Amino acid sequence: FIFLLMNLMGLLLCQEMPMRLSMRKTDLAYTAGIIDGEGCIGIYKHPSQSSKDKIRYTLTITVAMTNEWTIQWLRFAYGGSVKSQQRPLRKRVWIWTVEAQQALVFLKLISPYLHLKHPQAELAIKFQENKKRQPGSNHLLEEAQSIIMKGMKHNAII
């Protein structure tokens, strides 16, 4: 019943709800732990909707887990969207996703508390901030690839 109520609340309140910026430090640290352990911070390539020849890049953060409560809490606390997947002989997986500017605000809130994914968060923040200033600029991706390669050479966690 609680999950049904949360889903109804999500439909009514949280679909494009701005993040609650008055989160406690403990909530932000807890969220950072979820991202460090179960999250993915990525910049993904998509075909442009305006032109078939162009490509666009989107900052996307996802968390996938079998605990629906945690995923619904992320959506309630930070916005974004939730979907689920059911595979044969496996538990249902719940996936929370936040993208672009909403992902930027989210990362700025939790980055002080990240450990393992702090370098990725810094790079993602820089990418999204520069994307606003210089739309369509590919040098950001080249810089991201360079930083990732340097990290791999020095056995850094990225």
N, C-alpha and C positions, 0 to 999 in steps of 0.2 A: 504494500500500500504506500509506503514512504517513497519508493522509487517512482510510482505512478504520480504521486503528488509532486515530486521534484521535476518529473518530465513535463507535467502541466505547467508548473511554475516556469520552467525553461522556455516553453512555447510562448508564454505570456510575457515574461519579464527579461529573459536572458539571451534571446537570439542575437541581438546586437547591442546588448547592454554594455555601457562603458565599464571599465574595471573599477572596482572599489579601491580608491587610492588610499583609504585609511586602514589598510591592513596592518596588523600587529607585526612586529619584527619576528616573533615566533612563527607566525603564519608564512611569512616570506622565507624564513629559513627552512621550514618544513617543505614548502613548495620547491625550493632550490634542491633539497634532497631528493624529491621525486624526479626532478629534471636530471640531476646527476645520475640517478640510478635507472630510471625507466624512460627518460625523455630523449628526443632527437631534435637537434637544432640544425636546420639545413637551408640551403639556398638551391631552389629547384628551377629547372628550365622548363618553360611551357611555350607552345606556339602562341603568338599574339592573336588576339581576337580581331584586331583591326586590320591586320595584314598577314597573309599566309607566309610571306617571306621573312617576317620579323620574328624574333624570339624575345620573350620576356623572362625575367628572373624574379622569383618570389621567395622572401624569407618565410619559412614555415617551421613551426614548433609543434611536435606531436608527443603525446604520451599514450602508450598502449598497455593495458593491463586487464586482468580478469576481474578486478575489484571495481564494480560500477560506482559505488559510493564515492571513491576518490576521484574518479573521472567527472562525475556530476558536480562534485565540490569545486573542481578546477573551473568548470564552465560557469558555475554560479559566481565564483570569486573573481574570475578574470575574463569572462566572455568566451568567445570562440564557439566551436561547434563540437557535437558529439555524435559518433556513429558506432555501430557495433558490427562485428563479424562473427559468424558461426561456421566453424569448419567441422567436417565429420570427425567424430571420436575425440574432439577437443572441447575445452571450455569456451564459452562465448568470450570474445575479447572486446573491450570497450576502448575507443580511441578518441582522444580530445585533440583538437587542432586549433591553432591560432596563427594568423598570417599577417604579413606586411606591417602596417603601422601599429596594429594592435599587438603584434609580436614584439615590435620595438619597445613599446611602453612596458610590456610584460618583462622583457629582458632587463630593462633599466631598473625595474623594481627588485628583481631577484638576483641580479649579477653580483652584488656584494657578498652574497651568501653561497654562491656556487663554488665548488672545489674542482671537480674533474672537468667540467664543461665550461669553466670560466674563459679559457682562450677562445673557444668557439663562440661564446656569447659576445665577447669583445669584438670579434671579427664580424659577427652578424649585426651588431649595433652599428658599427662603422659602415657596413654595406648599406643598411637601410637608411641611415642618415645621409650618406652621400647620394643614394638613389633619389632622394627627394630633391637634392640640389642639382644633380646632373642626370636627368632621366636618360636612359638608353646608353649609359656609359659602360663600356666593356672593360675598362682598365680596373674597375673594382673587382671583377672576377679574376683577372690576371693577378692582382695583388693577393686575393684570397688564396689562389692556387700556390702562389709563391710562399705565403706564410705557412700553409699546410705542409708543403714539401720541406721547408726548413724545420718545422716541428718534427716531421718523420725522420729527418736526418739526425736530429739531436735526441731521438727517442722521447720526445715530449708527448704528453697525453693531449691529443686534440680530438 
